[in-house]
């Protein structure tokens, strides 16, 4: 038992007796701890499922909004923002506020940063500078979180001292909780959510709006997995599905690394991407510790060459006599180069902590955003109706302006004038007051015309807003369209590669390392047998164990749309043709090997192209080619309608070389290696024109040649697809139409599959024939492809997308696609 000393209320403070109340210590401690736990859970540690923000983050953004720190304004000291938040809204220490602000500004922590920081905001290994040294303002994404905050879209609640009001939740124009993730430790519970791609999350939310009964499999076609800010690879997808289903799961993140020559006689491992929130210093320290304790052998040095120009570049030098592939596997096993991320989707829903799966997270947001748009519409409708009421009163006054002036002049005071106006012209008190406040310069004929125009516009706007409120389906359409606009303006390409398996290459046992096999003998261990190098639509590279043709059976799998397949040998080289008209030499032996299978190839065990080539921004890989000089050479097509056949006289001593001289502003949109030279070349333009003609009419040129005119384009149009087909087989044409300017894989659009020979052949340098009729809302082809039937399509994540049946109507319109199509390739016959 404990004693609590109390003093009864009395006017005479000197004539009272203290009263001691005995309380149970256990009950007192339980009550105090329970209040503390509630405070941590609801007011500090867990995000709200609606806007994805913790209270401190929400208060920071609201305070910055009140200060006017928009992206088009200058930065201000972070200390000023911290002081504003702490003094008005957040009754906690300045360190906690500044730490939350720093996290919202770190591009390696958040997929879509909400704060635009200026100064040292820290790195993966070091903390930020003090708040007095750094500056900040709102990022463009933060405006989406606070937009329409002043239109009664959310409820406001008192701050900690009941002196001010603050928003209970922000309007959040996109699902911030999924996009940026969250982490927090409360009392008895915690949350840990990874970031996702904005375009994918918005696509899933829009699909849920259009199909309220959509299951998890349908939503995962849009959101196949997390998308980490600095890329990397996620190995194994079973845990992700488990987390999306139950709210709890885990996955492994693996560093992206490649093996290359760091000196003339020494190989090394170059790490270009690390797992989420793992810094290079952490890896370096662990590697040094393992080497010193002799638990890891074969490493001579580790150097951090990371800078702002090259990005992450950690070079691990391998000792002579050790297998680099085996050392790399040991690094994955023993160091933070491979980490596990535990997903725990705990968030507040209606004030209660809940563990949510992907569908529940999206549903909570969609319901919330629908309510926000409804309240915003009601607010705007009320303002429009109030303004219309005033405009109608002004029109009455202007029609009888002489009588109005005479009435006001004859009145003894304002109250009398107001009463007379209301009686004579049947006006409301609000209208009468507005007329009395009217300036004489508004009483002109021109003002009357302006008022009549404004009245008509207000009536039309009121009808539109009333229609939205009266029809829930129309309301949901507004929500869906606004989400699409956010994704279009702020979306980026996926950075993280998703792999079903590790795709481990080479030997991985510690015993092999201890044996000290020769590094020069690593190539000799791989026989120079025929094989095929494959490039998938998601940018994954791999090689097969033989040079046989790909299997014709098998089930559809992820990453099964192949951009290119090249026959070579295991110790040979292949070329990667890029949109800049260059060829990069690639060693085949360094590529991961796919297991033997009779099924359609599954490249989920492959490695990303970025692990082998460092392409400049804007330059992308198009296809693979052989470098032996056999065959009829490369055929290229550019966005400006130029075609070229390249003489296969490739240099043997250069890692990168050009194969076409491009004009300013032109890029290569398609490249294919011809087999016999008897193929037909097919070009498809953005305005839905298709042209095909024999490759034989294009004379081969040297590598410096600029090509010849291939397709005559209309003003503003460009070539979106260039392929070559074998006339002896059945071929199909796939076209996907959508809004003008939309990127492939960003919008479902409408898709059409047609027999290629339904289009008549035309001569080179002509305009071709129309291949797709646009529907309402469509302005251009997002994607086109022609090749061997049957075609196979995939989303940007590599997930297959069903295509409609092949038709023979060449000038027809498409049908709505099941999902956004990012790539098309030849598929195996079922």
Residue pairs with C-beta under 8 A, 6 or more apart in sequence:
1 22
1 23
1 24
1 25
2 22
2 23
2 24
2 25
2 28
3 20
3 21
3 22
3 23
4 20
4 21
4 22
4 23
5 18
5 19
5 20
6 18
6 19
6 20
6 21
7 16
7 18
7 19
8 16
8 19
10 16
36 187
37 186
37 187
37 188
40 186
40 187
41 186
41 187
41 189
41 353
42 348
42 351
43 55
44 54
44 55
44 56
44 92
44 184
44 186
45 54
45 184
45 185
45 186
45 190
45 191
46 54
46 184
46 186
46 189
46 191
46 346
46 347
46 348
46 353
47 53
47 54
47 57
47 177
47 182
47 184
47 191
47 347
47 348
48 54
48 58
48 169
48 347
48 348
49 177
49 347
49 348
49 349
49 354
49 356
49 361
49 364
49 365
50 169
50 172
50 364
50 365
50 368
51 58
51 145
51 169
51 170
51 171
51 172
51 176
51 177
51 368
52 172
52 175
52 176
52 177
52 178
52 179
52 180
52 182
52 347
53 61
53 145
53 169
53 170
53 176
54 100
54 182
54 184
55 90
56 85
56 90
56 92
56 96
56 97
56 100
57 100
57 104
57 114
58 166
58 167
58 169
58 170
59 85
59 89
59 90
59 166
60 81
60 85
60 97
60 100
60 101
60 104
60 115
61 114
61 138
61 142
61 145
61 146
61 170
62 89
62 146
62 149
62 166
62 167
62 170
63 81
63 84
63 85
63 88
63 89
64 81
64 115
64 136
64 137
64 138
64 142
65 138
65 146
65 149
66 84
67 76
67 80
67 81
67 84
69 75
69 76
69 81
69 136
69 137
69 138
70 137
70 138
70 143
71 116
71 137
71 138
71 139
71 140
71 143
73 137
74 137
75 116
75 118
75 135
75 136
75 137
76 135
76 136
76 137
77 131
77 132
77 134
77 135
78 98
78 101
78 117
78 131
78 132
78 134
78 135
78 136
79 131
79 132
81 101
81 136
82 94
82 97
82 98
82 101
82 131
83 94
85 97
86 92
86 93
86 94
86 97
88 159
88 164
88 166
89 159
89 160
89 164
89 166
90 96
90 97
90 160
91 160
91 161
94 131
98 128
98 131
101 115
101 136
102 117
102 121
102 122
102 128
103 109
103 110
104 110
104 113
104 114
104 115
105 113
105 114
105 115
105 116
105 117
105 121
105 136
105 139
106 113
106 117
106 121
106 122
107 113
107 229
108 123
108 124
108 229
108 230
108 277
109 229
109 277
110 180
110 181
110 195
110 229
111 179
111 180
111 181
111 195
111 196
111 197
111 198
111 227
111 228
111 229
112 141
112 174
112 176
112 179
112 180
112 198
112 490
113 139
113 141
114 138
114 139
114 141
114 142
114 145
114 180
115 136
115 137
115 138
115 139
115 142
116 136
116 137
116 138
116 139
117 134
117 135
117 136
118 134
118 135
118 136
118 137
119 129
119 133
119 134
119 135
120 128
120 129
120 133
120 134
121 128
121 129
121 134
122 128
123 279
124 274
124 277
124 278
124 279
124 280
124 281
124 282
125 279
125 280
125 281
125 282
128 134
138 146
140 490
141 174
141 490
144 172
144 173
144 174
144 486
144 490
145 170
145 171
145 172
145 173
145 176
146 170
146 171
147 171
147 173
148 171
148 372
148 376
149 167
149 170
149 171
151 375
151 376
151 379
151 380
152 375
152 376
152 378
152 379
153 171
153 372
153 375
153 376
153 379
154 167
154 168
154 169
154 170
154 171
154 372
154 375
155 167
155 168
155 169
156 165
156 166
156 167
156 168
157 165
157 166
157 167
157 168
158 164
158 165
158 166
159 165
159 166
169 368
171 369
171 372
171 376
172 365
172 368
172 369
172 372
173 369
173 482
173 483
173 486
174 198
174 201
174 202
174 483
174 486
174 487
174 490
175 201
175 202
175 205
175 361
175 362
175 365
177 193
177 347
177 361
177 365
178 193
178 196
178 201
178 223
178 358
178 361
178 362
178 365
179 195
179 196
179 197
179 198
179 201
180 195
181 193
181 194
181 195
181 196
181 226
182 191
182 192
182 193
182 347
183 191
183 192
183 193
184 190
184 191
186 353
189 346
189 353
190 344
190 346
191 344
191 345
191 346
191 347
192 341
192 342
192 343
192 344
193 343
193 344
193 345
193 347
194 226
194 228
194 276
194 341
194 343
195 226
195 227
195 228
195 229
196 223
196 226
196 227
197 223
197 227
197 491
197 492
197 494
197 495
198 486
198 487
198 490
198 491
198 492
199 487
199 491
199 492
199 746
199 796
200 222
200 223
200 224
200 227
200 494
200 796
200 797
201 222
201 223
201 362
202 483
202 484
202 486
202 487
202 491
203 222
203 223
203 487
203 819
203 820
204 219
204 222
204 223
204 358
204 362
205 362
205 365
205 366
205 483
206 480
206 483
206 484
207 214
207 218
207 219
207 222
208 214
208 219
208 359
208 362
208 363
208 366
209 366
209 476
209 479
209 480
210 480
211 218
214 359
215 359
216 241
216 244
216 245
216 357
216 358
216 359
219 244
219 358
219 359
219 362
220 241
220 244
220 358
220 799
221 795
221 799
221 801
221 819
222 795
222 819
223 244
223 358
224 237
224 240
224 498
224 558
224 797
224 798
224 799
225 234
225 237
225 240
225 251
225 496
225 498
225 797
226 234
226 240
226 251
226 341
226 496
227 494
227 495
227 496
228 234
228 253
228 276
228 495
228 496
229 276
229 495
230 273
230 274
230 276
230 312
230 495
231 256
231 273
231 495
231 496
231 497
231 610
232 253
232 254
232 255
232 256
232 273
232 274
232 275
232 276
232 496
232 497
233 253
233 254
233 255
233 256
233 273
233 496
233 497
233 498
233 499
233 608
234 240
234 251
234 252
234 253
234 254
234 496
234 497
234 498
234 499
235 251
235 252
235 253
235 254
235 338
235 499
235 501
235 502
235 503
236 251
236 252
236 499
236 500
236 501
236 502
237 251
237 498
237 499
237 500
239 249
239 250
239 251
239 343
240 249
240 251
240 343
241 249
242 248
242 249
243 249
243 250
243 251
243 343
243 345
243 357
243 358
244 357
244 358
244 359
245 357
245 358
246 355
246 357
247 343
247 344
247 345
247 346
247 355
247 356
247 357
247 360
248 343
248 344
248 345
248 355
249 342
249 343
250 340
250 341
250 342
250 343
251 340
251 341
251 343
252 338
252 339
252 340
252 341
253 275
253 276
253 338
253 339
253 340
253 341
254 275
254 332
254 337
254 338
254 502
255 271
255 273
255 274
255 275
255 278
255 283
255 332
255 337
255 338
256 271
256 272
256 273
256 497
256 608
256 610
256 611
257 269
257 270
257 271
257 272
257 328
257 331
257 337
257 611
258 269
258 270
258 272
258 590
258 607
258 611
258 612
259 267
259 268
259 269
259 270
259 324
259 325
259 328
259 590
260 267
260 268
260 270
261 267
261 268
262 268
262 270
262 315
262 317
265 320
266 300
266 317
266 318
266 320
267 318
267 324
267 519
268 315
268 316
268 317
268 318
268 324
269 315
269 316
269 318
269 324
269 327
269 328
269 331
270 313
270 314
270 315
270 316
271 280
271 283
271 312
271 313
271 314
271 315
271 316
271 337
272 311
272 312
272 313
272 610
272 611
272 614
273 312
274 280
274 283
274 312
274 314
274 336
274 337
275 336
275 337
275 338
275 339
275 341
276 339
276 341
278 336
278 337
278 339
280 304
280 306
280 312
280 314
281 304
282 336
283 314
283 335
283 336
283 337
284 302
284 304
284 314
286 334
286 335
286 336
287 296
287 299
287 302
287 316
287 331
287 335
288 302
290 296
290 334
290 335
291 297
291 299
295 334
296 327
296 330
296 331
296 334
297 319
297 322
297 513
297 514
298 318
298 319
298 322
298 323
298 326
298 327
298 330
298 513
299 316
299 317
299 318
299 319
299 327
300 317
300 318
300 319
301 316
301 317
302 314
302 315
302 316
302 317
303 314
303 315
303 317
304 313
304 314
304 315
305 313
305 314
305 315
306 312
306 313
306 314
307 313
310 614
316 327
316 331
318 324
318 327
318 519
320 518
320 519
321 516
321 517
321 518
321 519
322 513
322 516
322 517
322 519
323 506
323 507
323 512
323 513
323 517
323 519
323 522
324 506
324 519
324 522
325 505
325 506
325 507
325 508
325 522
326 506
326 507
326 508
326 509
326 512
326 513
327 513
328 506
329 504
329 506
329 507
329 508
330 508
330 510
330 513
331 337
332 338
332 502
333 508
344 355
345 355
345 356
345 357
345 361
346 353
346 354
346 355
346 356
347 353
347 354
347 356
347 361
348 354
349 356
349 364
354 360
356 364
366 479
369 479
369 483
370 475
370 476
370 479
373 475
373 478
373 479
373 482
374 469
374 475
377 465
377 468
377 469
377 475
377 478
378 469
380 465
381 462
381 465
381 466
381 469
384 458
384 461
384 462
384 465
385 462
387 454
387 458
388 455
388 458
388 459
388 462
389 428
389 430
389 431
390 430
390 431
390 434
391 451
391 454
391 455
391 458
392 431
392 455
393 427
393 428
393 430
393 431
393 432
393 434
393 435
394 431
394 434
394 435
394 438
394 442
394 451
395 448
395 451
395 452
395 455
396 425
396 427
396 431
397 404
397 425
397 435
397 438
397 443
398 443
398 447
398 448
398 451
400 425
401 443
403 424
404 421
404 425
404 435
407 417
407 420
407 421
407 424
408 417
408 421
408 436
411 417
411 420
414 436
417 436
418 429
418 432
418 433
418 436
421 427
421 432
421 435
421 436
422 428
422 429
422 432
427 435
467 474
468 474
468 475
468 478
469 475
484 747
487 746
488 742
488 746
491 746
493 796
494 796
494 797
497 538
497 539
497 540
497 608
498 558
498 604
498 797
498 798
499 604
499 605
499 606
500 558
500 602
500 604
500 605
501 604
501 605
502 605
503 542
503 592
503 604
503 605
503 606
503 607
504 592
505 590
505 591
505 592
505 593
505 607
506 522
523 571
523 589
526 570
526 571
526 589
527 570
528 569
528 570
528 571
528 572
529 546
529 547
529 569
529 570
530 546
530 547
530 567
530 568
530 569
530 570
531 543
531 544
531 545
531 546
531 547
531 567
531 568
531 569
531 570
531 588
532 543
532 544
532 546
532 547
532 548
532 550
532 565
532 566
532 567
532 568
533 541
533 542
533 543
533 565
533 566
533 568
533 574
533 586
533 588
533 591
533 624
534 541
534 542
534 543
534 544
534 562
534 564
534 565
534 594
534 601
534 603
534 606
535 541
535 562
535 563
535 564
535 565
535 576
535 609
535 621
535 623
535 624
536 559
536 560
536 561
536 562
536 563
536 603
536 606
536 798
537 559
537 561
537 562
537 563
537 794
537 798
537 822
537 823
537 825
538 559
538 603
538 794
538 796
538 797
538 798
539 608
539 609
539 610
539 621
540 559
540 603
540 604
540 606
540 607
540 608
540 609
540 798
541 586
541 591
541 592
541 606
541 607
541 608
541 609
541 612
542 591
542 592
542 593
542 594
542 601
542 603
542 605
542 606
542 607
543 570
543 588
543 591
543 592
543 593
543 594
544 550
544 593
544 594
544 596
544 601
545 593
545 594
545 595
545 596
546 596
547 567
547 568
550 562
550 565
550 600
550 601
550 828
551 597
551 598
551 599
551 600
551 601
551 828
552 828
552 829
553 598
553 599
553 600
553 828
553 830
554 597
554 598
554 599
554 600
554 828
555 599
555 600
556 600
556 792
556 800
557 599
557 600
557 602
557 604
557 800
558 602
558 604
558 797
558 798
558 799
558 800
559 602
559 603
559 604
559 606
559 794
559 798
560 600
560 601
560 602
560 603
560 792
560 794
560 798
560 800
560 827
561 792
561 793
561 794
561 798
561 800
561 823
561 824
561 825
561 827
562 601
562 603
562 825
562 826
563 621
563 622
563 623
563 624
563 823
563 825
564 623
564 624
565 624
566 574
566 624
566 625
566 626
566 673
567 626
568 574
568 588
568 626
569 588
570 588
570 589
571 588
571 589
572 588
572 627
572 628
573 585
573 586
573 587
573 588
573 627
574 585
574 586
574 588
574 624
574 625
574 626
574 627
575 583
575 584
575 585
575 586
575 624
575 625
575 626
575 627
575 650
576 583
576 584
576 586
576 609
576 613
576 621
576 623
576 624
577 583
577 621
577 622
577 623
577 624
577 625
577 634
577 636
577 659
577 668
577 671
578 584
578 615
578 619
578 620
578 621
578 622
578 668
579 618
579 619
579 620
579 622
579 667
579 668
579 669
580 616
580 619
580 662
580 667
580 668
581 636
581 658
581 659
581 660
581 661
581 662
581 667
581 668
582 619
582 656
582 657
582 658
582 659
583 625
583 627
583 650
583 656
583 657
583 658
583 659
584 613
584 615
584 655
584 656
585 627
585 654
585 655
585 656
586 612
586 613
590 612
591 606
591 607
591 612
592 605
592 606
592 607
594 601
594 602
594 603
594 605
594 606
595 605
600 827
600 828
604 798
609 621
613 621
615 621
622 668
622 669
622 670
622 671
623 670
623 671
623 672
623 673
624 673
625 634
625 671
625 673
626 673
627 650
627 652
628 648
629 648
629 649
629 650
630 648
631 648
631 673
631 674
631 675
632 645
632 648
632 674
632 675
632 676
632 677
632 695
632 700
633 645
633 646
633 647
633 648
633 673
633 674
633 700
634 645
634 646
634 648
634 659
634 671
634 672
634 673
634 674
635 643
635 644
635 645
635 646
635 671
635 672
635 673
635 674
635 679
635 681
635 695
635 698
635 722
635 724
636 643
636 644
636 645
636 646
636 659
636 660
636 668
636 670
636 671
636 707
636 722
637 643
637 668
637 669
637 670
637 671
637 681
637 683
637 710
637 719
637 722
638 660
638 662
638 666
638 667
638 668
638 669
638 707
638 719
638 722
639 666
639 667
639 668
639 669
639 718
639 719
639 720
640 663
640 665
640 666
640 713
640 718
640 719
641 683
641 685
641 709
641 710
641 711
641 712
641 713
641 718
641 719
642 663
642 666
642 706
642 707
642 708
642 709
642 710
643 681
643 683
643 698
643 707
643 708
643 709
643 710
643 711
643 722
643 764
644 660
644 698
644 701
644 705
644 706
644 707
644 708
645 674
645 695
645 698
645 699
645 700
645 701
646 659
646 660
646 700
646 701
646 702
646 703
646 705
647 700
647 701
647 702
647 703
649 702
649 703
650 657
650 703
651 657
657 703
658 703
658 704
659 703
660 668
660 703
660 705
660 706
660 707
661 704
661 705
661 706
661 707
662 668
662 706
663 706
669 718
669 719
669 720
669 721
669 722
670 719
670 721
670 722
670 723
671 722
672 722
672 723
672 724
674 695
674 724
675 726
677 695
677 696
678 694
678 695
678 696
678 726
678 727
679 694
679 695
679 724
679 725
679 726
679 727
680 692
680 693
680 694
680 695
680 724
680 725
680 727
680 761
681 692
681 693
681 694
681 695
681 698
681 710
681 722
681 723
681 724
682 690
682 691
682 692
682 721
682 722
682 723
682 724
682 725
682 733
682 756
682 786
683 690
683 691
683 692
683 710
683 711
683 719
683 721
683 722
683 768
684 690
684 691
684 719
684 720
684 721
684 722
684 733
684 735
684 771
684 781
684 784
684 785
684 786
685 711
685 713
685 714
685 717
685 718
685 719
685 720
685 768
685 781
686 717
686 718
686 719
686 720
686 780
686 781
687 714
687 716
687 717
687 780
687 781
688 735
688 737
688 770
688 771
688 772
688 773
688 774
688 780
688 781
689 711
689 713
689 714
689 717
689 767
689 768
689 769
689 770
689 771
690 733
690 759
690 768
690 769
690 770
690 771
690 784
690 786
690 810
691 710
691 711
691 762
691 766
691 767
691 768
691 769
692 725
692 756
692 759
692 761
692 762
692 768
692 786
693 761
693 762
693 763
693 764
694 761
695 724
697 763
697 764
698 708
698 710
698 764
699 708
701 707
708 764
708 765
709 764
709 765
710 719
710 764
710 765
711 719
711 765
711 766
711 767
711 768
712 765
712 766
712 767
713 719
713 767
714 767
720 781
720 782
720 783
720 784
721 783
721 784
721 785
721 786
723 785
723 786
723 787
725 731
725 756
725 786
725 787
725 788
726 788
729 788
729 789
730 755
730 788
730 789
731 755
731 756
731 757
731 786
731 787
731 788
731 789
732 753
732 754
732 755
732 756
732 786
732 787
732 788
732 789
732 790
732 791
732 806
733 753
733 754
733 755
733 756
733 759
733 771
733 784
733 785
733 786
734 751
734 752
734 753
734 783
734 784
734 785
734 786
734 791
734 793
734 803
734 824
735 751
735 752
735 754
735 771
735 772
735 781
735 783
735 784
735 814
736 744
736 749
736 750
736 751
736 781
736 782
736 783
736 784
736 814
736 817
736 821
737 749
737 750
737 751
737 752
737 772
737 774
737 775
737 778
737 780
737 781
737 782
737 813
737 814
738 746
738 747
738 748
738 749
738 750
738 778
738 779
738 780
738 782
739 747
739 749
739 777
739 778
739 779
739 780
740 779
740 780
741 779
741 780
742 749
742 780
742 782
743 782
744 782
744 783
744 796
744 820
744 821
744 822
744 823
745 795
745 796
745 820
745 821
745 822
745 823
746 782
746 820
747 782
747 820
748 816
748 817
748 818
748 819
748 820
748 821
749 778
749 782
749 814
749 816
749 817
749 820
749 821
750 775
750 778
750 813
750 814
750 815
750 816
750 817
751 793
751 803
751 804
751 814
751 815
751 816
751 817
751 821
752 772
752 804
752 807
752 812
752 813
752 814
752 815
753 791
753 803
753 804
753 805
753 806
753 807
754 771
754 806
754 807
754 808
754 809
754 810
754 812
755 789
755 806
755 807
755 808
756 786
758 808
758 809
758 810
759 768
759 769
759 771
759 810
760 769
762 768
762 769
769 810
769 811
770 810
770 811
771 784
771 810
771 811
772 781
772 811
772 812
772 813
772 814
773 811
773 812
773 813
774 813
775 813
775 814
782 821
783 821
783 822
783 823
783 824
785 791
785 824
785 825
787 824
787 825
787 826
788 826
789 806
789 826
790 806
790 826
790 827
790 829
790 830
791 803
791 824
791 825
791 826
791 827
792 800
792 803
792 824
792 825
792 826
792 827
792 828
793 800
793 801
793 802
793 803
793 821
793 823
793 824
794 800
794 801
794 821
794 822
794 823
794 824
794 825
795 801
795 819
795 820
795 821
795 822
796 820
796 822
799 819
801 817
801 818
801 819
801 820
801 821
802 818
804 814
804 815
